[in-house]
């Protein structure tokens, strides 16, 4: 029986950008700024092709998802203070 390896599959930049819902140019900027996890294939030098792990991208999205605070949920408010799960102080564009 073969297990589902879809999350372990390495994908190219075009597919990674589509999964994240961003342009390829934005993904390239995220890579150059070290904001998104990526894999540089070996033995190709500085211009080596990049690949992305679906599982790592999924975890990255989860860490950067803004979630409502406990206070706003208990009061039934939809516009309560938001907190970032990763507690990064700078804004990360979507």
Secondary structure, DSSP 8 states (H G I E B T S, - for coil): -----TTT-EE-HHHHHHHHTS-HHHHHHHHHTT-S--EE-SSSGGG--EEEEHHHHHHHHHHT-EEE-HHHHHHT-SS--EEETT--SS----
